[in-house]
C-alpha cells in the first residue's frame, strides 16, 4: 500500500471543514486540514448566526471562545418589505434564545484554532487541484503550493472530505456538480461602521428584485449583504458603485444605515446556488456548501455547515472503522435537512412574487402563534415539518 499522509484529508477550513476536522481529530484520527488561504482571512458572508448555530458552537466546545472575541448578541430578526413586516423574536422563545452576529474573519479563526488544538494539522496556502482516484476510489488530492518548488504534489489519505465551498474543486473534479437554473443570484457584502439605528435585532429588507440583510456584528458595526439576480449588475459598473446604488433601491436600508459609512471593500460571490449529484462515494464525502446550497435568505448556511460537520465526522469514523463507503451519510443529511430545504424553496417562491409576500407578512404579523412557529424554524431550533403541514399553511394564508 502507498504511504498515507493522513487518515483523513479535509479540503477547506471554513466552518464545515474546521468543525469536521476538529471532531475527527478529537476522535483520534490523523487529520490534515488544507486551505488555499492564509488565516485569518475575510470571507463573503452574511455573518449572521441563528440560535441553532449558537447551539452547534456550544456542542462543538467553542461558544465561550466565540463570546470572548466579541460580536453582537441578537434578540431577533425583522423581515420587511415596503408594505409589511414581521418580527422573529428569539428572546421570547421558551427557553429564550439568541442569535449572534460576528465577522467571519473572527469565527473562522476560532474554529481553525479549535481544530488544531484537537490535533488536526493545518496547511495554509495549499491550492487543491482535484481528487485523486484509483480503482474507483478517492485516495487523496493533488495540491500545489506546499512543496519547496511550489509544484503539484499528491497527498494520500484513507478518506477525503470536500468542504471547499459552493464552487467545490473536489465536487467538480469528481463530476458531481449539477447545473442550477434557478435561482441564479449574486451576493455582495461589506461592513458599515457608525450605525446607530440597529442594536440587538438584525433585518432582512426585501425590494422588487433585491433583498438586503443587515446583521449587527459589533458596537455600531453592521454587515450589509445584498443579493440580486446574477445578470443585474451592468458589466462596466464598478462593484462598489453598483452595491451602494442598489442599497437605495431596497426600502428601509438607507434609513437603517443612516450615519454609517462603509469600512471594508465590497466582496462577492456568485452564482450563489449549487447542486451535486451525490454527497458521498468510495473514499470521500462532501460537507457544508460543497454538498449543495440554495440561497442565503433564510440564513441556514452556517447551521448546515456545523450540523453537517457532526454528521460527516460520524460517517467518516464509521467508514474508517469498517473500511467501507460512508453509506448512511446521504440519508442522514436528507433526514436532517430535507424539511427545512423544502420550506426554503417555498420561501423562494414568495420572494419571487412580491404581492404574495406582502400578503403573507401581513397575515403572519396578525397571528402570533404562526409568527412564533416560524421563528423557531427559521432560528434553526425547531423542526420545519410542522410548518409544511397544509393546516399550518392554511392558518398562515387564510383571509
C-alpha positions as CSV (number, residue, x, y, z in Angstrom):
1,X,0.0,0.0,0.0
2,X,1.2,3.5,-0.8
3,X,2.3,5.7,2.1
4,X,-0.5,7.6,3.7
5,X,-0.1,11.3,4.5
6,X,-3.1,11.3,6.9
7,X,-6.1,9.2,7.9
8,X,-8.4,12.0,6.6
9,X,-7.7,15.0,4.4
10,X,-10.2,17.8,4.8
11,X,-10.2,20.3,1.9
12,X,-11.4,23.7,3.0
13,X,-11.0,25.3,6.5
14,X,-14.3,27.2,6.7
15,X,-16.9,26.3,9.4
16,X,-17.8,23.0,7.8
17,X,-14.2,21.8,7.2
18,X,-12.7,23.1,10.5
19,X,-15.6,21.6,12.6
20,X,-15.3,18.3,10.8
21,X,-11.5,18.2,11.3
22,X,-11.9,19.1,15.0
23,X,-14.4,16.3,15.6
24,X,-12.3,13.7,13.7
25,X,-9.0,14.7,15.4
26,X,-10.7,14.6,18.8
27,X,-11.8,11.0,18.0
28,X,-8.1,10.1,17.3
29,X,-7.8,10.5,13.6
30,X,-4.7,11.9,11.9
31,X,-6.3,14.8,10.1
32,X,-4.7,17.1,7.5
33,X,-6.7,20.3,7.0
34,X,-6.0,22.2,3.8
35,X,-7.0,25.7,2.7
36,X,-5.8,27.9,-0.2
37,X,-5.9,31.0,2.1
38,X,-3.7,32.2,4.9
39,X,-5.6,32.7,8.1
40,X,-7.0,34.9,9.4
41,X,-8.8,35.8,6.2
42,X,-12.0,37.6,5.2
43,X,-14.9,35.7,3.6
44,X,-18.0,37.0,1.8
45,X,-20.8,36.0,4.2
46,X,-23.9,37.5,5.9
47,X,-22.1,37.0,9.3
48,X,-25.4,36.1,11.0
49,X,-25.6,33.0,13.2
50,X,-29.0,31.7,14.1
51,X,-29.8,30.4,17.6
52,X,-29.4,26.9,16.2
53,X,-25.8,27.8,15.2
54,X,-25.2,29.1,18.7
55,X,-26.2,25.6,20.0
56,X,-23.9,23.9,17.5
57,X,-21.0,26.1,18.6
58,X,-21.7,25.1,22.2
59,X,-21.9,21.4,21.2
60,X,-18.5,21.8,19.4
61,X,-17.0,23.4,22.5
62,X,-16.1,26.8,21.1
63,X,-19.0,29.0,22.2
64,X,-17.1,30.6,25.1
65,X,-14.2,31.4,22.8
66,X,-16.6,33.0,20.3
67,X,-18.3,35.0,23.0
68,X,-15.0,36.3,24.3
69,X,-14.0,37.6,20.9
70,X,-16.9,40.0,20.7
71,X,-19.6,40.0,18.0
72,X,-23.1,41.1,18.8
73,X,-25.8,39.0,20.5
74,X,-29.1,39.3,18.6
75,X,-32.6,39.1,20.2
76,X,-34.3,38.5,16.8
77,X,-34.6,39.4,13.2
78,X,-37.1,41.6,11.3
79,X,-38.3,40.7,7.8
80,X,-39.7,43.7,6.0
81,X,-41.0,44.9,2.6
82,X,-42.3,48.3,1.8
83,X,-45.7,47.2,2.8
84,X,-45.3,44.8,5.8
85,X,-43.0,43.3,8.3
86,X,-42.7,40.5,10.9
87,X,-40.5,40.2,13.9
88,X,-38.8,36.9,14.6
89,X,-38.3,37.3,18.4
90,X,-35.8,34.7,19.6
91,X,-35.8,36.1,23.1
92,X,-39.5,35.3,23.6
93,X,-39.0,31.6,23.0
94,X,-39.2,29.1,25.9
95,X,-36.4,28.9,26.9
96,X,-35.2,32.3,25.5
97,X,-32.8,32.0,22.6
98,X,-30.4,34.4,20.9
99,X,-28.6,34.7,17.6
100,X,-25.2,36.2,17.1
101,X,-23.6,38.5,14.5
102,X,-19.8,38.0,14.2
103,X,-17.3,38.7,11.5
104,X,-16.2,35.5,9.6
105,X,-12.6,36.5,9.9
106,X,-13.0,36.0,13.7
107,X,-15.3,33.0,13.7
108,X,-13.3,31.0,11.2
109,X,-10.0,31.6,13.0
110,X,-11.6,30.3,16.3
111,X,-12.8,27.2,14.5
112,X,-9.4,26.6,12.9
113,X,-7.6,27.1,16.2
114,X,-10.0,24.6,17.8
115,X,-9.3,22.0,15.1
116,X,-5.5,22.4,15.5
117,X,-5.9,22.2,19.3
118,X,-7.8,19.0,18.9
119,X,-4.8,17.6,16.9
120,X,-5.5,18.4,13.3
121,X,-2.6,19.6,11.1
122,X,-3.3,22.8,9.3
123,X,-1.7,23.5,5.9
124,X,-2.4,27.0,4.6
125,X,-1.8,28.4,1.0
126,X,-2.5,24.8,-0.2
127,X,-4.3,25.0,-3.6
128,X,-6.1,21.7,-4.2
129,X,-6.4,20.9,-7.9
130,X,-8.7,17.9,-7.5
131,X,-9.3,14.5,-6.1
132,X,-7.0,11.5,-6.9
133,X,-9.0,8.4,-7.9
134,X,-7.6,4.9,-8.1
135,X,-9.6,1.8,-9.0
136,X,-12.9,3.8,-8.5
137,X,-12.0,5.1,-5.0
138,X,-10.8,8.5,-3.9
139,X,-7.3,8.0,-2.3
140,X,-6.1,11.6,-2.0
141,X,-5.8,15.0,-3.6
142,X,-3.5,16.8,-5.9
143,X,-2.3,20.1,-4.4
144,X,0.1,22.9,-5.3
145,X,1.8,25.4,-3.1
146,X,3.1,23.1,-0.3
147,X,6.4,21.8,-1.8
148,X,9.7,23.6,-1.9
149,X,9.2,24.4,-5.5
150,X,5.5,25.1,-5.3
151,X,4.7,22.5,-7.9
152,X,1.9,19.9,-7.7
153,X,2.1,17.1,-5.1
154,X,-0.1,14.2,-4.3
155,X,-1.3,13.8,-0.7
156,X,-2.8,10.4,0.1
157,X,-5.4,9.5,2.8
158,X,-7.8,6.8,3.7
159,X,-10.7,9.4,3.3
160,X,-11.1,12.8,1.7
161,X,-13.7,15.4,2.9
162,X,-14.6,18.1,0.5
163,X,-15.5,21.2,2.5
164,X,-14.4,23.7,-0.1
165,X,-17.5,25.7,-0.6
166,X,-20.2,26.4,-3.2
167,X,-17.8,26.1,-6.1
168,X,-16.1,23.0,-4.7
169,X,-13.0,21.8,-6.6
170,X,-13.4,18.3,-5.1
171,X,-17.0,18.0,-6.3
172,X,-16.1,19.4,-9.8
173,X,-13.1,17.1,-10.2
174,X,-15.3,14.1,-9.4
175,X,-18.0,15.2,-11.9
176,X,-20.6,15.7,-9.1
177,X,-21.7,19.2,-10.0
178,X,-25.2,19.8,-11.5
179,X,-26.5,22.8,-13.4
180,X,-28.6,25.2,-11.4
181,X,-31.2,27.1,-13.5
182,X,-33.0,28.8,-10.5
183,X,-32.2,30.8,-8.5
184,X,-29.1,32.4,-10.1
185,X,-28.1,35.2,-7.8
186,X,-25.1,37.3,-6.9
187,X,-24.3,38.1,-3.3
188,X,-22.3,41.2,-2.3
189,X,-21.2,42.1,1.3
190,X,-19.5,44.9,3.2
191,X,-19.3,46.2,6.7
192,X,-20.5,49.6,7.8
193,X,-19.4,51.4,11.0
194,X,-21.1,54.2,12.9
195,X,-24.5,52.7,12.6
196,X,-26.8,53.8,15.4
197,X,-30.3,52.6,14.3
198,X,-29.6,48.9,14.6
199,X,-28.8,47.4,18.0
200,X,-29.7,43.8,19.0
201,X,-32.0,42.9,16.1
202,X,-31.0,42.1,12.6
203,X,-33.1,42.8,9.5
204,X,-33.9,41.3,6.1
205,X,-35.2,44.0,3.8
206,X,-36.9,42.9,0.5
207,X,-37.1,45.1,-2.6
208,X,-38.6,44.5,-6.0
209,X,-35.9,42.1,-7.2
210,X,-33.3,42.5,-4.5
211,X,-33.0,41.8,-0.8
212,X,-30.6,43.1,1.8
213,X,-29.6,41.5,5.1
214,X,-28.4,43.8,8.0
215,X,-26.6,41.9,10.8
216,X,-25.0,43.8,13.7
217,X,-21.6,42.3,14.3
218,X,-20.2,44.8,16.9
219,X,-20.9,48.1,18.5
220,X,-22.1,50.3,15.7
221,X,-20.8,47.8,13.1
222,X,-23.2,46.1,10.7
223,X,-22.7,43.5,8.0
224,X,-24.6,44.6,4.9
225,X,-25.4,41.8,2.5
226,X,-27.1,42.5,-0.9
227,X,-28.5,39.7,-3.1
228,X,-29.9,40.1,-6.5
229,X,-30.1,38.5,-10.0
230,X,-26.8,37.4,-11.4
231,X,-27.1,39.5,-14.6
232,X,-28.5,42.6,-12.9
233,X,-25.1,44.4,-12.5
234,X,-24.1,46.2,-15.7
235,X,-20.8,44.8,-16.9
236,X,-18.9,48.1,-16.8
237,X,-20.1,49.4,-13.5
238,X,-17.6,49.1,-10.6
239,X,-18.8,46.7,-8.0
240,X,-18.8,49.2,-5.1
241,X,-20.8,51.7,-7.2
242,X,-23.4,49.0,-8.1
243,X,-23.6,47.9,-4.4
244,X,-24.2,51.3,-3.0
245,X,-26.6,52.3,-5.7
246,X,-28.6,49.1,-5.3
247,X,-28.9,49.6,-1.5
248,X,-31.0,52.7,-2.2
249,X,-33.5,50.5,-4.1
250,X,-34.3,48.3,-1.2
251,X,-36.9,50.0,1.1
252,X,-35.6,51.0,4.5
253,X,-32.0,50.1,4.1
254,X,-30.5,53.6,3.8
255,X,-32.6,54.7,6.7
256,X,-31.3,51.9,8.8
257,X,-27.7,52.7,7.9
258,X,-28.1,56.5,8.4
259,X,-24.9,58.0,9.9
260,X,-22.8,54.9,9.0
261,X,-20.1,54.6,6.4
262,X,-18.6,51.6,4.6
263,X,-15.3,50.5,6.1
264,X,-14.5,47.4,4.1
265,X,-14.2,46.6,0.4
266,X,-17.3,45.1,-1.2
267,X,-16.8,41.4,-1.6
268,X,-19.0,39.0,-3.6
269,X,-19.7,35.5,-4.7
270,X,-21.9,34.2,-7.5
271,X,-23.8,32.3,-8.6
272,X,-24.8,31.5,-5.1
273,X,-26.7,28.3,-5.6
274,X,-25.1,24.9,-6.3
275,X,-26.2,21.3,-6.6
276,X,-24.4,18.0,-6.6
277,X,-25.4,14.6,-7.9
278,X,-24.4,12.8,-4.6
279,X,-22.7,13.8,-1.4
280,X,-20.6,10.7,-0.7
281,X,-18.9,7.8,-2.5
282,X,-15.9,5.5,-2.2
283,X,-13.3,7.3,-0.1
284,X,-15.0,10.7,0.0
285,X,-17.9,12.9,1.1
286,X,-18.9,16.5,0.8
287,X,-20.0,18.8,3.6
288,X,-21.2,22.4,4.0
289,X,-21.8,24.4,0.9
290,X,-19.8,21.9,-1.1
291,X,-22.7,19.5,-0.6
292,X,-25.2,22.0,-2.1
293,X,-26.5,25.4,-1.4
294,X,-29.7,27.3,-2.4
295,X,-29.9,30.9,-1.2
296,X,-28.8,32.9,1.9
297,X,-32.2,34.5,2.6
298,X,-33.1,32.1,5.4
299,X,-29.6,32.2,6.9
300,X,-29.0,28.5,7.5
301,X,-25.7,28.2,5.7
302,X,-23.5,28.0,8.8
303,X,-26.1,25.9,10.6
304,X,-25.9,23.3,7.8
305,X,-22.1,23.6,7.9
306,X,-21.8,22.9,11.6
307,X,-24.6,20.3,11.9
308,X,-23.4,18.7,8.7
309,X,-19.9,18.5,10.2
310,X,-21.2,16.4,13.0
311,X,-22.9,14.1,10.5
312,X,-19.8,13.9,8.3
313,X,-17.5,13.1,11.2
314,X,-19.7,10.2,12.3
315,X,-19.9,8.9,8.8
316,X,-16.1,9.1,8.3
317,X,-15.4,7.4,11.6
318,X,-17.8,4.6,10.7
319,X,-16.3,4.2,7.2
320,X,-12.8,4.1,8.6
321,X,-13.7,1.5,11.2
322,X,-15.2,-0.8,8.7
323,X,-13.2,0.2,5.6
324,X,-16.5,0.8,3.7
325,X,-18.2,3.7,1.9
326,X,-20.0,6.2,4.1
327,X,-23.3,4.7,3.1
328,X,-25.5,6.3,5.7
329,X,-24.3,9.9,5.3
330,X,-26.6,10.9,2.4
331,X,-29.7,9.6,4.2
332,X,-28.6,11.3,7.5
333,X,-28.3,14.6,5.6
334,X,-31.7,14.1,4.0
335,X,-33.5,13.3,7.2
336,X,-31.7,16.3,9.0
337,X,-32.1,19.0,6.3
338,X,-34.9,17.9,4.0
339,X,-37.9,19.7,5.7
340,X,-36.0,23.0,6.1
341,X,-34.9,22.8,2.5
342,X,-38.5,22.3,1.3
343,X,-39.5,25.3,3.4
344,X,-36.7,27.4,1.9
345,X,-37.9,26.5,-1.6
346,X,-41.4,27.6,-0.6
347,X,-40.0,30.9,0.7
348,X,-38.1,31.4,-2.6
349,X,-41.5,31.3,-4.3
350,X,-42.8,34.0,-2.1
351,X,-39.7,36.1,-2.8
352,X,-40.4,35.8,-6.5
353,X,-44.0,37.0,-6.0
354,X,-43.9,40.3,-4.1
355,X,-47.7,40.7,-3.7
356,X,-47.9,37.2,-2.2
357,X,-45.0,38.0,0.1
358,X,-46.7,41.3,1.2
359,X,-49.9,39.3,1.9
360,X,-48.2,36.6,3.8
361,X,-46.2,39.1,6.0
362,X,-49.5,40.9,6.9
363,X,-51.1,37.6,7.9
364,X,-48.2,36.4,9.9
365,X,-47.9,39.7,11.8
366,X,-51.5,39.4,12.9
367,X,-51.2,35.8,14.0
368,X,-48.7,35.5,16.9
369,X,-48.9,31.7,17.1
370,X,-47.9,31.5,13.4
371,X,-45.1,34.0,13.9
372,X,-43.8,32.1,16.9
373,X,-43.8,28.9,14.9
374,X,-41.9,30.4,12.0
375,X,-39.4,32.0,14.4
376,X,-38.4,28.6,15.8
377,X,-38.0,27.1,12.3
378,X,-36.1,30.0,10.8
379,X,-34.0,30.2,14.0
380,X,-32.9,26.5,13.5
381,X,-34.1,25.4,16.9
382,X,-37.5,23.9,15.9
383,X,-38.3,21.3,13.3
384,X,-39.5,22.5,10.0
385,X,-42.0,19.7,9.2
386,X,-45.0,21.3,11.1
387,X,-44.6,24.5,9.0
388,X,-45.0,22.4,5.9
389,X,-48.3,20.9,7.0
390,X,-51.3,22.1,5.0
391,X,-53.1,23.1,8.2
392,X,-50.2,25.4,9.2
393,X,-50.0,26.9,5.7
394,X,-53.8,27.5,5.7
395,X,-53.6,29.1,9.1
396,X,-50.9,31.4,7.7
397,X,-52.6,32.4,4.5
398,X,-56.3,32.3,5.2
399,X,-58.0,35.8,4.9
